[in-house]
């Protein structure tokens, strides 16, 4: 069954963009997922096709109008009521791998891309829209964030990645960063692949990988440690990484 994605945007020409290449592009051509863009300006009612206005209370920039956006959102929700409606905005809840897995296992997704200073808050009060953020920084608009979210979801769809388990042992899947990877040559610029990875002992390899994941998470993302008990436990005896 095709996983449908709908993007509501002022810049439909930005799609599929990078999602038309590599794994996502082949999956799009193969019908594993589909992409529809909805031009928000098509729902403007004045001769200038206005979608924004000055912020109430004063301030810089412009704000996207609730009435215009509601018309676009209602059109999509009427046609695809089964797909959750998200809005890409810095004010949203952080995008997590758990959210990505839930979305990719569902019946598709609709994404509203914000622009300018933001979206009239009344839209979120009046429509079933989930605000989502991809990080604590500001982009020119929600389109790049939508591309990021879609890429994260599409790669998990059945048939997209070569190996069925490719997405199950990665950073954030267990609450930890992923362990480091190595490949040939065995020695490169004087640096050798850790011997345990060449031992053929799968139990030792698994223990080493778990220990490195926990250690790297403590060093690089201490915020994740608070959310994952294994990162606070000492690694198994003899499982620390080899330099």
N, C-alpha and C positions, 0 to 999 in steps of 0.2 A: 504494500500500500504506500502511495506517495505521501511524504510528509510536507504539508503546504506551509509556506511562509509568505506573509503579506507585510509590506513595509509602507507606512504612510509617511510621505516625505515631500519637501519642497524641491528636492533634487533627485528625481527618479533616475537621471542619467548616471548616477553614482553606483547603480546596481546593474548586474551582479558584481561589477568591479573585480577584485581579486577572487571572489567566490566563483568566477567563471573559469578558473584555472585549477590545475592540480586535482587533488582528491574531490574537493567540493564541485569543481567544474565537471568532472567526469560523472559524478553522482547526479548533477543537475541534468546533464545530457541523457543519462540513463533512466531518468524518471524516478530516482530514489527520493528526491525532494523537488519541490517546485517553488518558483518565486514570482510573486505579483507585486508590482509597485502601484501605489495610489497617490496621485498628485493632489496635495492638499489644496492648492489654488483652484482646483476644479470645483471646490465647494464654497468659494467666495461668492458673495452676492452683489458686490458693487462693480462699477465699470472698470475700476483699477485692479480688481481681483485682490483686494487687501486681505492679508491674513494676520496682521499685527496692528498694535496701536501703542500709544505712550503709556507708561506705567502709572497706575493710580497712586497718588501720593507724591508723584515726582520721581526723578532719578534718571540715570542714563539709560540709553538703549530703548528697545521696544519689547513688547510682550505679545506672545501668540494668543489670538483671541479664542475664547472658549466656544463661542457660537459657531465659528467656522470649523474648528477642530471637532466639535461634537457632531456636526453633519458628516464629516469624513469618517469618524469613528463609528457612528451609527450605521453608515453604509456597510462597513466591513463586518461589524457585529451581526448585522442582519443576514449577511451572506455566509459568514463563518462563525456562528455562535459558539461552536465547540472549542475554538482556539482561544487561549488566554490573550488578552490585550496588554501589552507592556508599553511603557514609555521610557525612553532612554534619557535620563536626567541626573545631574550630580546630586540631586536631593533624594535619589532613590536608595533602596536597600542594595547592599553590595551583591554583585553577581558572584555566585559560588559554583563550584563543581557539582554540588548536590542539586542546585537549581537547574544547571545545564542538563544533568541526567534526567531530572523530572520532565523538563520540557522536551527533550529528544525522545522520551518514551511516550509522549502524549500525542495529541491529534493536530500538531502544528502550532504555529505561533503567529500573532500579529504584533507589529512593533511600530509605535509612534515615535518619530524622530523630532526632538525639540530643536529650536533655533533661537537666535537672539538672546534676550536676557532670561527667557524661560517661558513657561506655559501658565496661563491664567489658572490659579489654584482651584477655581470652581469646577473646572473640568474633572478633576480627580474626585471631587465630592459628588458629582452628578453621574459619573460613568464608572463601570467596573474596570479600572485601569490600574495596573501595578507599576509604580515607579521603580526603575532599576538603574543602578550605577555600575560602571566597570572600573571605577577607581577614584581616588581623591585628587583629581586634577580636572581641568576644564578643556574641552574641545570646542571647535567652532560650531559643532552641531551634533545631533544624535546619530548621524549616518555612520560615522566610523565606529561608534559604539555598537550600532546594530549589526554591522559587518562582523565585528568581533564576536558578538553573541551568537550569530548565525553560524559562524565557522566552528565555534565550540560545540554547538548542537549537531550540526551536519556530520562532523567526523565520527560521532557516536552512533549514527544511524546504521542499522544492519546492512552490510554489503559495502560500506564506504571504505573502511580500513581493511587491509589485507588479512590480518589475523584477528580472529574473534575476540581474543583477550588483550588486544593492543591497548585498549583504553582503560583497562582495569588496574594497571600497576603504574600509575603516573602520579605526578605531584598533585596533592590535594584530594586524591581519591580516598586516602586513609586519614587525612588530616595532617599529613606530613609532606615535606618536599620529597620528590623522587630521589632515589639513590643515583650516584654518578655512573655514566656509561663509558665504556672503552671498546676499541676495536683494533685491528691490525694497522700498523706494525706493532709487534710486541714491545719494542723499544723505539721511542721517538724523542730526539734531542736529549738523550740521556735519561728519559723518564720511562719507566717500565710499567706495564699493566700489572696491577696487584696479583700476586701469585695465586691467591685464593680463587680468583676468577678463572684460572687455568688449571685448577686442581681436579675438576670433574666431580668434586664432592658437592652435590646439590644442597645438602643440609647446611654445610659451612658457607656456601655461596649465599643462601637465603638469609642466614644469620648475619653475614657481613653486610648485605644490602640493607637489612633492617636497621642495623647499628649505624651505618653511614647516613641513612635517611633521617634517623633521630638526631644524630650529631649535627648534620648540616642544617636541620630545622632549628635547633637550639642556637646556632651561630648566626644564621641568616634571617630567620623569621621567628624571633622569640614570641611574637604575638600568637603564633599558631600553637606554641607549646602549651599555653593556657587552655587550649581547646582539645588537646590530645594527650591522654595520660601516658602513652607509650614513650613520648618524647622526654618525659621526666624520669623514666627509669634508666638505670645504667645498662649499656649494651651487654649482651651475653659474653661470658668469659672467652677471650681470644678472638672476639669478633670485631675489634676495633680495626680501623683501616690501616693499611700498610703504606708507608711512604717509600 
